[in-house]
């Protein structure tokens, strides 16, 4: 793997939405069991656990 400064800067400045591109859904700690169950059943998305609410306001995909 190589470091790509242009991609990193695009991510940092919000020009690339990595969660949307990667089909990720942010879930709170209380919703983690539901996310695990959906993932185990073959959900076509990834889940990002946000136990401390640091991603509050991030729109789910």
C-alpha distance matrix in Angstrom:
0.0 3.8 6.8 9.3 12.8 14.7 13.1 13.5 17.0 17.9 17.1 19.1 21.9 22.3 21.7 19.2 20.4 17.4 20.0 21.9 19.1 18.0 21.7 21.9 25.2 26.0 28.6 30.8 31.5 34.8 33.2 30.6 32.9 33.4 29.6 29.2 32.1 30.8 27.4 29.2 31.4 28.4 28.0 25.5 23.9 21.8 23.6 22.6 25.2 26.7 29.2 30.3 30.6 28.1 27.1 30.7 31.3 28.0 29.2 28.2 26.9
3.8 0.0 3.8 6.3 9.6 11.9 11.1 11.4 14.5 15.9 15.7 17.3 20.0 20.9 20.1 18.1 19.9 17.5 20.5 22.4 19.6 19.2 23.0 23.2 26.4 27.0 29.9 32.0 32.9 36.3 34.8 32.4 35.0 35.4 31.6 31.6 34.6 33.2 29.9 32.0 34.0 31.1 30.3 27.7 25.8 23.7 25.3 24.0 26.6 27.6 30.2 30.9 31.1 28.2 27.2 30.8 31.2 28.0 29.3 28.9 27.7
6.8 3.8 0.0 3.8 6.2 9.1 8.6 8.1 11.1 13.0 12.8 14.0 16.7 18.0 17.5 16.0 18.0 15.9 19.1 21.1 18.8 18.7 22.4 22.3 25.4 25.5 28.5 30.5 31.6 35.0 33.7 31.6 34.5 34.9 31.2 31.5 34.6 33.2 30.1 32.5 34.6 31.8 30.5 28.0 25.7 23.5 24.7 22.9 25.3 25.9 28.6 28.9 28.8 25.7 24.9 28.4 28.7 25.8 27.4 27.4 26.5
9.3 6.3 3.8 0.0 3.8 5.6 5.5 6.3 8.7 10.1 10.9 12.4 14.4 15.7 14.7 13.4 16.0 14.5 18.1 19.6 17.2 17.8 21.5 21.8 24.9 25.3 28.6 30.7 32.3 35.5 34.0 32.3 35.3 35.2 31.5 32.2 35.2 33.4 30.6 33.3 35.0 32.0 30.4 27.6 25.4 23.6 24.9 23.3 26.0 26.4 29.4 29.5 29.0 25.8 24.6 27.9 27.7 24.7 26.1 26.3 25.2
12.8 9.6 6.2 3.8 0.0 3.8 5.5 5.1 6.1 8.5 9.9 10.4 12.2 14.2 13.4 13.1 16.0 15.3 18.8 20.4 18.5 19.5 23.0 23.0 25.7 25.7 29.1 30.9 32.6 35.9 34.6 33.2 36.4 36.4 32.8 33.8 36.8 35.1 32.5 35.4 37.1 34.3 32.4 29.7 27.1 25.2 26.2 24.2 26.6 26.5 29.4 29.1 28.4 25.0 23.9 27.1 26.8 24.2 25.8 26.6 25.8
14.7 11.9 9.1 5.6 3.8 0.0 3.8 5.5 5.2 6.2 8.7 9.9 10.6 12.2 10.7 10.7 14.0 14.0 17.7 18.6 16.7 18.4 21.7 22.2 24.9 25.3 28.8 30.9 33.0 36.1 34.5 33.4 36.6 36.2 32.6 33.9 36.7 34.6 32.2 35.3 36.7 33.7 31.6 28.7 26.3 24.8 26.0 24.3 27.0 26.9 30.1 29.8 28.6 25.3 23.7 26.6 25.9 23.1 24.3 25.3 24.2
13.1 11.1 8.6 5.5 5.5 3.8 0.0 3.8 5.5 5.0 6.2 8.6 10.0 10.6 9.2 8.1 11.0 10.4 14.2 15.2 13.2 14.7 18.0 18.5 21.3 21.8 25.4 27.7 29.7 32.8 31.1 29.8 33.0 32.5 28.9 30.2 33.0 30.8 28.4 31.5 32.9 30.0 27.9 24.9 22.5 21.0 22.3 20.7 23.6 23.8 27.1 27.1 25.9 22.8 21.0 24.0 23.3 20.3 21.4 22.0 20.8
13.5 11.4 8.1 6.3 5.1 5.5 3.8 0.0 3.8 5.5 5.1 6.2 8.7 10.0 10.1 9.2 11.5 10.7 14.1 15.9 14.6 15.5 18.8 18.4 20.9 20.8 24.2 26.0 27.9 31.1 29.8 28.5 31.8 31.7 28.2 29.4 32.5 30.7 28.3 31.4 33.1 30.5 28.3 25.8 23.0 21.0 21.6 19.5 22.0 21.7 24.8 24.5 23.6 20.3 19.0 22.1 21.9 19.2 20.9 21.7 21.2
17.0 14.5 11.1 8.7 6.1 5.2 5.5 3.8 0.0 3.8 5.4 5.0 6.1 8.5 8.5 9.2 11.9 12.4 15.7 17.1 16.2 17.7 20.6 20.3 22.5 22.2 25.7 27.3 29.5 32.6 31.4 30.5 34.0 33.7 30.3 31.9 34.9 33.0 30.9 34.2 35.7 33.1 30.7 28.1 25.2 23.4 23.8 21.6 23.9 23.2 26.3 25.5 24.3 20.8 19.5 22.3 21.6 19.3 21.0 22.4 22.1
17.9 15.9 13.0 10.1 8.5 6.2 5.0 5.5 3.8 0.0 3.8 5.5 5.3 6.1 5.0 5.6 8.9 9.9 13.4 14.1 13.2 15.3 18.0 18.2 20.4 20.5 24.2 26.2 28.7 31.5 30.0 29.3 32.7 32.0 28.6 30.5 33.2 31.0 29.1 32.5 33.7 31.0 28.4 25.6 22.9 21.6 22.3 20.4 23.1 22.6 26.0 25.5 23.8 20.6 18.6 21.2 20.0 17.4 18.6 19.9 19.2
17.1 15.7 12.8 10.9 9.9 8.7 6.2 5.1 5.4 3.8 0.0 3.8 5.5 5.3 6.1 5.1 6.9 7.2 10.4 11.9 11.5 12.9 15.5 15.1 17.2 17.1 20.7 22.6 25.0 27.9 26.4 25.7 29.1 28.6 25.2 27.0 29.9 27.8 25.9 29.3 30.7 28.2 25.6 23.1 20.1 18.4 18.8 16.8 19.4 18.8 22.2 21.9 20.3 17.2 15.2 18.0 17.3 14.5 16.0 17.1 16.8
19.1 17.3 14.0 12.4 10.4 9.9 8.6 6.2 5.0 5.5 3.8 0.0 3.8 5.6 7.8 8.3 9.7 10.3 12.8 14.7 14.9 16.1 18.4 17.4 18.9 18.1 21.4 22.8 25.1 28.1 27.1 26.5 30.1 29.9 26.7 28.6 31.6 29.9 28.1 31.5 33.1 30.9 28.2 26.0 22.8 20.8 20.5 18.0 20.0 18.8 21.8 20.9 19.4 15.9 14.6 17.3 16.8 14.7 16.9 18.6 18.9
21.9 20.0 16.7 14.4 12.2 10.6 10.0 8.7 6.1 5.3 5.5 3.8 0.0 3.8 5.7 7.9 9.7 11.7 14.1 15.1 15.5 17.5 19.5 18.9 20.2 19.5 23.0 24.4 27.1 29.8 28.7 28.5 32.1 31.5 28.5 30.7 33.5 31.5 30.0 33.6 34.8 32.6 29.6 27.3 24.2 22.7 22.5 20.2 22.3 20.9 24.0 22.9 20.9 17.6 15.9 18.0 16.8 14.9 16.8 18.9 19.1
22.3 20.9 18.0 15.7 14.2 12.2 10.6 10.0 8.5 6.1 5.3 5.6 3.8 0.0 3.8 5.4 6.4 9.1 11.1 11.6 12.5 14.7 16.2 15.9 17.1 16.8 20.4 22.2 25.1 27.6 26.1 26.1 29.6 28.7 25.7 28.1 30.7 28.4 27.2 30.9 31.8 29.6 26.5 24.2 21.1 19.9 19.9 17.9 20.3 19.1 22.6 21.8 19.4 16.5 14.1 16.0 14.4 12.1 13.4 15.5 15.5
21.7 20.1 17.5 14.7 13.4 10.7 9.2 10.1 8.5 5.0 6.1 7.8 5.7 3.8 0.0 3.8 6.6 9.4 12.1 11.7 11.7 14.6 16.4 16.9 18.6 19.0 22.8 24.9 27.9 30.3 28.5 28.4 31.7 30.5 27.4 29.7 32.1 29.6 28.2 31.9 32.6 30.0 27.0 24.2 21.5 20.8 21.5 20.0 22.8 22.1 25.7 25.2 22.8 20.1 17.5 19.3 17.4 14.9 15.4 17.1 16.3
19.2 18.1 16.0 13.4 13.1 10.7 8.1 9.2 9.2 5.6 5.1 8.3 7.9 5.4 3.8 0.0 3.8 5.9 9.0 8.8 8.2 10.9 13.0 13.7 16.0 16.8 20.6 23.1 25.9 28.3 26.3 25.9 29.1 27.9 24.6 26.7 29.1 26.5 24.9 28.4 29.2 26.5 23.6 20.8 18.2 17.5 18.4 17.3 20.4 20.2 23.9 24.0 21.9 19.3 16.5 18.7 17.1 14.0 14.3 15.2 14.0
20.4 19.9 18.0 16.0 16.0 14.0 11.0 11.5 11.9 8.9 6.9 9.7 9.7 6.4 6.6 3.8 0.0 3.8 5.6 5.4 6.2 8.6 10.0 10.3 12.3 13.2 17.0 19.6 22.6 24.8 22.7 22.4 25.5 24.2 21.0 23.3 25.6 23.0 21.7 25.3 26.0 23.5 20.5 17.9 15.0 14.4 15.1 14.1 17.2 17.2 21.0 21.3 19.0 16.9 13.7 15.8 14.2 10.8 10.8 11.5 10.4
17.4 17.5 15.9 14.5 15.3 14.0 10.4 10.7 12.4 9.9 7.2 10.3 11.7 9.1 9.4 5.9 3.8 0.0 3.8 5.4 5.0 5.9 8.3 8.3 11.1 12.1 15.9 18.7 21.2 23.7 21.5 20.6 23.6 22.6 19.1 21.0 23.5 21.1 19.3 22.8 23.8 21.2 18.5 15.9 13.0 11.7 12.8 11.9 15.2 15.8 19.6 20.4 18.6 16.6 13.7 16.4 15.6 11.9 12.2 11.9 10.7
20.0 20.5 19.1 18.1 18.8 17.7 14.2 14.1 15.7 13.4 10.4 12.8 14.1 11.1 12.1 9.0 5.6 3.8 0.0 3.8 5.5 5.1 5.9 4.9 7.3 8.6 12.3 15.4 18.0 20.2 17.8 17.2 20.2 19.0 15.6 17.8 20.1 17.7 16.2 19.9 20.8 18.5 15.6 13.4 10.1 8.9 9.5 8.9 12.4 13.2 17.0 18.1 16.2 14.8 11.6 14.0 13.3 9.5 9.5 8.4 7.5
21.9 22.4 21.1 19.6 20.4 18.6 15.2 15.9 17.1 14.1 11.9 14.7 15.1 11.6 11.7 8.8 5.4 5.4 3.8 0.0 3.8 5.4 5.0 6.2 8.4 10.7 14.2 17.5 20.5 22.2 19.4 19.3 21.9 20.1 16.9 19.4 21.2 18.2 17.1 20.8 21.1 18.6 15.4 12.8 10.1 10.3 11.6 11.9 15.3 16.2 20.0 21.1 18.8 17.7 14.2 15.8 14.3 10.7 9.3 8.2 5.8
19.1 19.6 18.8 17.2 18.5 16.7 13.2 14.6 16.2 13.2 11.5 14.9 15.5 12.5 11.7 8.2 6.2 5.0 5.5 3.8 0.0 3.8 5.6 7.9 11.0 13.5 17.0 20.4 23.0 24.9 22.1 21.4 23.9 22.2 18.8 20.7 22.5 19.6 17.9 21.4 21.7 18.7 16.0 12.8 10.7 10.9 13.1 13.6 17.3 18.6 22.3 23.6 21.7 20.3 17.0 19.1 17.9 14.1 13.1 11.8 9.2
18.0 19.2 18.7 17.8 19.5 18.4 14.7 15.5 17.7 15.3 12.9 16.1 17.5 14.7 14.6 10.9 8.6 5.9 5.1 5.4 3.8 0.0 3.8 5.5 9.2 11.8 15.0 18.4 20.6 22.7 19.8 18.6 20.9 19.6 16.0 17.4 19.5 16.8 14.6 18.0 18.7 15.7 13.3 10.4 7.9 7.5 10.1 10.9 14.7 16.6 20.2 22.0 20.5 19.4 16.4 18.8 18.2 14.4 13.6 11.6 9.4
21.7 23.0 22.4 21.5 23.0 21.7 18.0 18.8 20.6 18.0 15.5 18.4 19.5 16.2 16.4 13.0 10.0 8.3 5.9 5.0 5.6 3.8 0.0 3.8 6.8 10.2 13.1 16.8 19.2 20.7 17.5 16.8 18.9 17.0 13.6 15.6 17.1 14.1 12.6 16.2 16.4 13.7 10.6 7.9 5.3 6.2 8.7 10.4 14.0 16.0 19.5 21.5 19.7 19.2 15.9 17.7 16.9 13.3 11.8 9.1 6.4
21.9 23.2 22.3 21.8 23.0 22.2 18.5 18.4 20.3 18.2 15.1 17.4 18.9 15.9 16.9 13.7 10.3 8.3 4.9 6.2 7.9 5.5 3.8 0.0 3.8 6.7 9.6 13.2 15.5 17.3 14.4 13.5 16.0 14.6 11.1 13.2 15.4 12.8 11.4 15.2 16.0 13.9 10.9 9.3 5.6 4.5 5.4 6.6 10.2 12.2 15.7 17.7 16.1 15.8 12.7 14.7 14.5 11.0 10.2 7.4 6.4
25.2 26.4 25.4 24.9 25.7 24.9 21.3 20.9 22.5 20.4 17.2 18.9 20.2 17.1 18.6 16.0 12.3 11.1 7.3 8.4 11.0 9.2 6.8 3.8 0.0 3.8 6.3 10.0 12.7 14.1 11.1 11.0 13.7 12.0 8.9 11.9 13.9 11.6 11.1 14.9 15.6 14.4 11.0 10.6 7.0 6.2 4.8 6.0 8.6 10.2 13.5 15.6 13.7 14.1 11.0 12.2 12.2 9.2 8.3 5.0 5.7
26.0 27.0 25.5 25.3 25.7 25.3 21.8 20.8 22.2 20.5 17.1 18.1 19.5 16.8 19.0 16.8 13.2 12.1 8.6 10.7 13.5 11.8 10.2 6.7 3.8 0.0 3.8 6.9 9.9 11.7 9.5 9.6 13.0 12.1 9.4 12.3 14.8 13.4 13.1 16.6 17.9 17.1 14.0 14.1 10.5 8.6 5.8 4.7 6.0 6.6 10.0 11.8 9.9 10.5 7.7 9.0 9.9 7.5 8.0 6.0 8.4
28.6 29.9 28.5 28.6 29.1 28.8 25.4 24.2 25.7 24.2 20.7 21.4 23.0 20.4 22.8 20.6 17.0 15.9 12.3 14.2 17.0 15.0 13.1 9.6 6.3 3.8 0.0 3.8 6.6 8.0 5.8 6.3 9.7 9.1 7.3 10.3 12.7 12.0 12.3 15.4 16.8 16.9 14.1 15.1 11.9 10.2 6.6 6.1 5.2 6.0 8.2 10.6 9.3 11.1 9.2 9.8 11.4 10.0 10.5 8.5 11.1
30.8 32.0 30.5 30.7 30.9 30.9 27.7 26.0 27.3 26.2 22.6 22.8 24.4 22.2 24.9 23.1 19.6 18.7 15.4 17.5 20.4 18.4 16.8 13.2 10.0 6.9 3.8 0.0 3.8 5.4 5.3 6.4 9.9 10.2 9.5 12.0 14.4 14.5 15.1 17.7 19.4 19.9 17.4 18.8 15.7 13.7 10.0 8.6 6.0 5.1 5.7 7.9 7.0 9.8 9.1 9.0 11.6 11.3 12.5 11.4 14.5
31.5 32.9 31.6 32.3 32.6 33.0 29.7 27.9 29.5 28.7 25.0 25.1 27.1 25.1 27.9 25.9 22.6 21.2 18.0 20.5 23.0 20.6 19.2 15.5 12.7 9.9 6.6 3.8 0.0 3.8 5.4 5.2 8.3 10.0 9.8 11.2 13.8 14.9 15.3 17.2 19.4 20.4 18.5 20.3 17.4 15.1 11.3 10.0 6.5 6.3 4.7 7.8 8.6 11.5 11.8 12.1 15.1 14.9 16.3 14.9 17.7
34.8 36.3 35.0 35.5 35.9 36.1 32.8 31.1 32.6 31.5 27.9 28.1 29.8 27.6 30.3 28.3 24.8 23.7 20.2 22.2 24.9 22.7 20.7 17.3 14.1 11.7 8.0 5.4 3.8 0.0 3.8 5.6 7.3 8.6 9.8 11.4 13.0 14.3 15.6 17.3 18.9 20.5 18.6 20.9 18.4 16.7 13.1 12.7 9.7 9.7 8.3 10.8 11.0 14.4 14.4 13.8 16.3 16.5 17.2 15.7 18.6
33.2 34.8 33.7 34.0 34.6 34.5 31.1 29.8 31.4 30.0 26.4 27.1 28.7 26.1 28.5 26.3 22.7 21.5 17.8 19.4 22.1 19.8 17.5 14.4 11.1 9.5 5.8 5.3 5.4 3.8 0.0 3.8 5.7 5.5 6.4 8.8 10.2 10.9 12.4 14.4 15.7 17.1 15.0 17.2 14.9 13.7 10.3 10.8 8.8 9.7 9.7 12.6 12.1 15.1 14.1 13.7 15.6 15.2 15.2 13.0 15.5
30.6 32.4 31.6 32.3 33.2 33.4 29.8 28.5 30.5 29.3 25.7 26.5 28.5 26.1 28.4 25.9 22.4 20.6 17.2 19.3 21.4 18.6 16.8 13.5 11.0 9.6 6.3 6.4 5.2 5.6 3.8 0.0 3.8 5.4 5.0 6.1 8.6 9.8 10.3 12.1 14.2 15.4 13.9 16.1 13.8 11.9 8.6 9.1 6.9 9.1 9.0 12.6 12.9 15.3 14.6 15.2 17.4 16.3 16.7 14.2 16.2
32.9 35.0 34.5 35.3 36.4 36.6 33.0 31.8 34.0 32.7 29.1 30.1 32.1 29.6 31.7 29.1 25.5 23.6 20.2 21.9 23.9 20.9 18.9 16.0 13.7 13.0 9.7 9.9 8.3 7.3 5.7 3.8 0.0 3.8 5.4 5.0 6.2 8.6 9.8 10.5 12.4 14.4 13.6 16.5 15.0 13.7 11.0 12.4 10.6 12.9 12.5 16.0 16.5 19.1 18.4 18.8 20.8 19.7 19.7 16.9 18.6
33.4 35.4 34.9 35.2 36.4 36.2 32.5 31.7 33.7 32.0 28.6 29.9 31.5 28.7 30.5 27.9 24.2 22.6 19.0 20.1 22.2 19.6 17.0 14.6 12.0 12.1 9.1 10.2 10.0 8.6 5.5 5.4 3.8 0.0 3.8 5.4 5.1 6.2 8.5 9.8 10.7 12.7 11.2 14.3 13.0 12.6 10.4 12.5 11.5 13.8 14.2 17.5 17.2 19.7 18.3 18.4 19.8 18.6 17.8 14.8 16.1
29.6 31.6 31.2 31.5 32.8 32.6 28.9 28.2 30.3 28.6 25.2 26.7 28.5 25.7 27.4 24.6 21.0 19.1 15.6 16.9 18.8 16.0 13.6 11.1 8.9 9.4 7.3 9.5 9.8 9.8 6.4 5.0 5.4 3.8 0.0 3.8 5.5 5.2 6.0 8.5 9.9 10.8 9.0 11.5 9.7 8.8 6.6 9.2 9.0 11.9 13.1 16.5 16.1 18.0 16.3 17.0 18.3 16.5 15.9 12.6 13.6
29.2 31.6 31.5 32.2 33.8 33.9 30.2 29.4 31.9 30.5 27.0 28.6 30.7 28.1 29.7 26.7 23.3 21.0 17.8 19.4 20.7 17.4 15.6 13.2 11.9 12.3 10.3 12.0 11.2 11.4 8.8 6.1 5.0 5.4 3.8 0.0 3.8 5.5 5.1 6.0 8.6 10.0 9.5 12.4 11.1 9.9 8.3 10.7 10.3 13.7 14.3 18.0 18.3 20.1 18.9 20.0 21.6 19.7 19.4 16.1 16.8
32.1 34.6 34.6 35.2 36.8 36.7 33.0 32.5 34.9 33.2 29.9 31.6 33.5 30.7 32.1 29.1 25.6 23.5 20.1 21.2 22.5 19.5 17.1 15.4 13.9 14.8 12.7 14.4 13.8 13.0 10.2 8.6 6.2 5.1 5.5 3.8 0.0 3.8 5.5 5.1 6.3 8.9 8.9 12.4 12.2 12.1 11.1 14.0 13.7 16.9 17.4 21.1 21.1 23.2 21.7 22.4 23.7 21.9 21.0 17.6 18.0
30.8 33.2 33.2 33.4 35.1 34.6 30.8 30.7 33.0 31.0 27.8 29.9 31.5 28.4 29.6 26.5 23.0 21.1 17.7 18.2 19.6 16.8 14.1 12.8 11.6 13.4 12.0 14.5 14.9 14.3 10.9 9.8 8.6 6.2 5.2 5.5 3.8 0.0 3.8 5.5 5.1 6.6 5.5 9.0 9.1 9.9 9.6 13.1 13.8 16.9 18.2 21.6 21.1 22.9 20.8 21.5 22.2 20.1 18.7 15.1 14.9
27.4 29.9 30.1 30.6 32.5 32.2 28.4 28.3 30.9 29.1 25.9 28.1 30.0 27.2 28.2 24.9 21.7 19.3 16.2 17.1 17.9 14.6 12.6 11.4 11.1 13.1 12.3 15.1 15.3 15.6 12.4 10.3 9.8 8.5 6.0 5.1 5.5 3.8 0.0 3.8 5.3 5.2 4.8 7.7 7.5 7.5 8.0 11.5 12.7 16.3 17.9 21.4 21.1 22.4 20.4 21.8 22.7 20.1 19.1 15.5 15.0
29.2 32.0 32.5 33.3 35.4 35.3 31.5 31.4 34.2 32.5 29.3 31.5 33.6 30.9 31.9 28.4 25.3 22.8 19.9 20.8 21.4 18.0 16.2 15.2 14.9 16.6 15.4 17.7 17.2 17.3 14.4 12.1 10.5 9.8 8.5 6.0 5.1 5.5 3.8 0.0 3.8 5.4 7.2 10.3 11.0 11.0 11.5 14.7 15.4 19.1 20.1 23.8 24.0 25.4 23.8 25.1 26.2 23.8 22.9 19.2 18.8
31.4 34.0 34.6 35.0 37.1 36.7 32.9 33.1 35.7 33.7 30.7 33.1 34.8 31.8 32.6 29.2 26.0 23.8 20.8 21.1 21.7 18.7 16.4 16.0 15.6 17.9 16.8 19.4 19.4 18.9 15.7 14.2 12.4 10.7 9.9 8.6 6.3 5.1 5.3 3.8 0.0 3.8 6.0 9.4 11.1 12.3 13.2 16.8 17.8 21.3 22.6 26.1 25.8 27.4 25.4 26.3 27.0 24.6 23.1 19.4 18.5
28.4 31.1 31.8 32.0 34.3 33.7 30.0 30.5 33.1 31.0 28.2 30.9 32.6 29.6 30.0 26.5 23.5 21.2 18.5 18.6 18.7 15.7 13.7 13.9 14.4 17.1 16.9 19.9 20.4 20.5 17.1 15.4 14.4 12.7 10.8 10.0 8.9 6.6 5.2 5.4 3.8 0.0 3.8 6.2 8.6 10.3 12.2 15.9 17.6 21.1 23.0 26.4 25.9 27.0 24.7 26.0 26.3 23.6 22.0 18.2 16.8
28.0 30.3 30.5 30.4 32.4 31.6 27.9 28.3 30.7 28.4 25.6 28.2 29.6 26.5 27.0 23.6 20.5 18.5 15.6 15.4 16.0 13.3 10.6 10.9 11.0 14.0 14.1 17.4 18.5 18.6 15.0 13.9 13.6 11.2 9.0 9.5 8.9 5.5 4.8 7.2 6.0 3.8 0.0 3.8 5.5 7.9 9.8 13.6 15.6 18.8 21.0 24.2 23.2 24.3 21.7 22.8 22.9 20.1 18.3 14.5 13.0
25.5 27.7 28.0 27.6 29.7 28.7 24.9 25.8 28.1 25.6 23.1 26.0 27.3 24.2 24.2 20.8 17.9 15.9 13.4 12.8 12.8 10.4 7.9 9.3 10.6 14.1 15.1 18.8 20.3 20.9 17.2 16.1 16.5 14.3 11.5 12.4 12.4 9.0 7.7 10.3 9.4 6.2 3.8 0.0 3.8 7.1 10.1 13.6 16.4 19.4 22.1 25.0 23.8 24.3 21.4 22.8 22.5 19.4 17.4 13.8 11.5
23.9 25.8 25.7 25.4 27.1 26.3 22.5 23.0 25.2 22.9 20.1 22.8 24.2 21.1 21.5 18.2 15.0 13.0 10.1 10.1 10.7 7.9 5.3 5.6 7.0 10.5 11.9 15.7 17.4 18.4 14.9 13.8 15.0 13.0 9.7 11.1 12.2 9.1 7.5 11.0 11.1 8.6 5.5 3.8 0.0 3.8 6.7 10.0 13.0 15.8 18.7 21.5 20.2 20.6 17.7 19.2 19.1 15.9 14.4 10.8 9.0
21.8 23.7 23.5 23.6 25.2 24.8 21.0 21.0 23.4 21.6 18.4 20.8 22.7 19.9 20.8 17.5 14.4 11.7 8.9 10.3 10.9 7.5 6.2 4.5 6.2 8.6 10.2 13.7 15.1 16.7 13.7 11.9 13.7 12.6 8.8 9.9 12.1 9.9 7.5 11.0 12.3 10.3 7.9 7.1 3.8 0.0 3.8 6.8 9.9 13.0 15.9 18.7 17.8 17.9 15.5 17.5 18.0 14.8 14.1 10.9 10.0
23.6 25.3 24.7 24.9 26.2 26.0 22.3 21.6 23.8 22.3 18.8 20.5 22.5 19.9 21.5 18.4 15.1 12.8 9.5 11.6 13.1 10.1 8.7 5.4 4.8 5.8 6.6 10.0 11.3 13.1 10.3 8.6 11.0 10.4 6.6 8.3 11.1 9.6 8.0 11.5 13.2 12.2 9.8 10.1 6.7 3.8 0.0 3.8 6.3 9.5 12.2 15.1 14.4 14.9 12.8 14.7 15.7 12.9 12.8 9.8 10.3
22.6 24.0 22.9 23.3 24.2 24.3 20.7 19.5 21.6 20.4 16.8 18.0 20.2 17.9 20.0 17.3 14.1 11.9 8.9 11.9 13.6 10.9 10.4 6.6 6.0 4.7 6.1 8.6 10.0 12.7 10.8 9.1 12.4 12.5 9.2 10.7 14.0 13.1 11.5 14.7 16.8 15.9 13.6 13.6 10.0 6.8 3.8 0.0 3.8 6.4 9.5 12.0 11.5 11.5 9.7 12.2 13.8 11.1 12.1 10.1 11.4
25.2 26.6 25.3 26.0 26.6 27.0 23.6 22.0 23.9 23.1 19.4 20.0 22.3 20.3 22.8 20.4 17.2 15.2 12.4 15.3 17.3 14.7 14.0 10.2 8.6 6.0 5.2 6.0 6.5 9.7 8.8 6.9 10.6 11.5 9.0 10.3 13.7 13.8 12.7 15.4 17.8 17.6 15.6 16.4 13.0 9.9 6.3 3.8 0.0 3.8 6.0 9.1 9.3 10.1 9.4 11.5 13.9 12.2 13.7 12.0 14.1
26.7 27.6 25.9 26.4 26.5 26.9 23.8 21.7 23.2 22.6 18.8 18.8 20.9 19.1 22.1 20.2 17.2 15.8 13.2 16.2 18.6 16.6 16.0 12.2 10.2 6.6 6.0 5.1 6.3 9.7 9.7 9.1 12.9 13.8 11.9 13.7 16.9 16.9 16.3 19.1 21.3 21.1 18.8 19.4 15.8 13.0 9.5 6.4 3.8 0.0 3.8 5.7 5.6 6.5 6.5 8.4 11.4 10.5 12.8 12.1 14.9
29.2 30.2 28.6 29.4 29.4 30.1 27.1 24.8 26.3 26.0 22.2 21.8 24.0 22.6 25.7 23.9 21.0 19.6 17.0 20.0 22.3 20.2 19.5 15.7 13.5 10.0 8.2 5.7 4.7 8.3 9.7 9.0 12.5 14.2 13.1 14.3 17.4 18.2 17.9 20.1 22.6 23.0 21.0 22.1 18.7 15.9 12.2 9.5 6.0 3.8 0.0 3.8 5.9 7.9 9.2 10.4 13.9 13.7 16.0 15.4 18.4
30.3 30.9 28.9 29.5 29.1 29.8 27.1 24.5 25.5 25.5 21.9 20.9 22.9 21.8 25.2 24.0 21.3 20.4 18.1 21.1 23.6 22.0 21.5 17.7 15.6 11.8 10.6 7.9 7.8 10.8 12.6 12.6 16.0 17.5 16.5 18.0 21.1 21.6 21.4 23.8 26.1 26.4 24.2 25.0 21.5 18.7 15.1 12.0 9.1 5.7 3.8 0.0 3.8 5.6 8.2 9.0 12.8 13.4 16.3 16.6 19.8
30.6 31.1 28.8 29.0 28.4 28.6 25.9 23.6 24.3 23.8 20.3 19.4 20.9 19.4 22.8 21.9 19.0 18.6 16.2 18.8 21.7 20.5 19.7 16.1 13.7 9.9 9.3 7.0 8.6 11.0 12.1 12.9 16.5 17.2 16.1 18.3 21.1 21.1 21.1 24.0 25.8 25.9 23.2 23.8 20.2 17.8 14.4 11.5 9.3 5.6 5.9 3.8 0.0 3.8 5.4 5.3 9.0 10.0 12.9 13.7 17.1
28.1 28.2 25.7 25.8 25.0 25.3 22.8 20.3 20.8 20.6 17.2 15.9 17.6 16.5 20.1 19.3 16.9 16.6 14.8 17.7 20.3 19.4 19.2 15.8 14.1 10.5 11.1 9.8 11.5 14.4 15.1 15.3 19.1 19.7 18.0 20.1 23.2 22.9 22.4 25.4 27.4 27.0 24.3 24.3 20.6 17.9 14.9 11.5 10.1 6.5 7.9 5.6 3.8 0.0 3.8 5.6 8.9 9.3 12.8 14.1 17.2
27.1 27.2 24.9 24.6 23.9 23.7 21.0 19.0 19.5 18.6 15.2 14.6 15.9 14.1 17.5 16.5 13.7 13.7 11.6 14.2 17.0 16.4 15.9 12.7 11.0 7.7 9.2 9.1 11.8 14.4 14.1 14.6 18.4 18.3 16.3 18.9 21.7 20.8 20.4 23.8 25.4 24.7 21.7 21.4 17.7 15.5 12.8 9.7 9.4 6.5 9.2 8.2 5.4 3.8 0.0 3.8 6.2 5.6 9.1 10.4 13.5
30.7 30.8 28.4 27.9 27.1 26.6 24.0 22.1 22.3 21.2 18.0 17.3 18.0 16.0 19.3 18.7 15.8 16.4 14.0 15.8 19.1 18.8 17.7 14.7 12.2 9.0 9.8 9.0 12.1 13.8 13.7 15.2 18.8 18.4 17.0 20.0 22.4 21.5 21.8 25.1 26.3 26.0 22.8 22.8 19.2 17.5 14.7 12.2 11.5 8.4 10.4 9.0 5.3 5.6 3.8 0.0 3.8 5.6 8.6 10.4 14.0
31.3 31.2 28.7 27.7 26.8 25.9 23.3 21.9 21.6 20.0 17.3 16.8 16.8 14.4 17.4 17.1 14.2 15.6 13.3 14.3 17.9 18.2 16.9 14.5 12.2 9.9 11.4 11.6 15.1 16.3 15.6 17.4 20.8 19.8 18.3 21.6 23.7 22.2 22.7 26.2 27.0 26.3 22.9 22.5 19.1 18.0 15.7 13.8 13.9 11.4 13.9 12.8 9.0 8.9 6.2 3.8 0.0 3.8 6.1 9.0 12.3
28.0 28.0 25.8 24.7 24.2 23.1 20.3 19.2 19.3 17.4 14.5 14.7 14.9 12.1 14.9 14.0 10.8 11.9 9.5 10.7 14.1 14.4 13.3 11.0 9.2 7.5 10.0 11.3 14.9 16.5 15.2 16.3 19.7 18.6 16.5 19.7 21.9 20.1 20.1 23.8 24.6 23.6 20.1 19.4 15.9 14.8 12.9 11.1 12.2 10.5 13.7 13.4 10.0 9.3 5.6 5.6 3.8 0.0 3.8 6.4 9.3
29.2 29.3 27.4 26.1 25.8 24.3 21.4 20.9 21.0 18.6 16.0 16.9 16.8 13.4 15.4 14.3 10.8 12.2 9.5 9.3 13.1 13.6 11.8 10.2 8.3 8.0 10.5 12.5 16.3 17.2 15.2 16.7 19.7 17.8 15.9 19.4 21.0 18.7 19.1 22.9 23.1 22.0 18.3 17.4 14.4 14.1 12.8 12.1 13.7 12.8 16.0 16.3 12.9 12.8 9.1 8.6 6.1 3.8 0.0 3.8 6.4
28.2 28.9 27.4 26.3 26.6 25.3 22.0 21.7 22.4 19.9 17.1 18.6 18.9 15.5 17.1 15.2 11.5 11.9 8.4 8.2 11.8 11.6 9.1 7.4 5.0 6.0 8.5 11.4 14.9 15.7 13.0 14.2 16.9 14.8 12.6 16.1 17.6 15.1 15.5 19.2 19.4 18.2 14.5 13.8 10.8 10.9 9.8 10.1 12.0 12.1 15.4 16.6 13.7 14.1 10.4 10.4 9.0 6.4 3.8 0.0 3.8
26.9 27.7 26.5 25.2 25.8 24.2 20.8 21.2 22.1 19.2 16.8 18.9 19.1 15.5 16.3 14.0 10.4 10.7 7.5 5.8 9.2 9.4 6.4 6.4 5.7 8.4 11.1 14.5 17.7 18.6 15.5 16.2 18.6 16.1 13.6 16.8 18.0 14.9 15.0 18.8 18.5 16.8 13.0 11.5 9.0 10.0 10.3 11.4 14.1 14.9 18.4 19.8 17.1 17.2 13.5 14.0 12.3 9.3 6.4 3.8 0.0
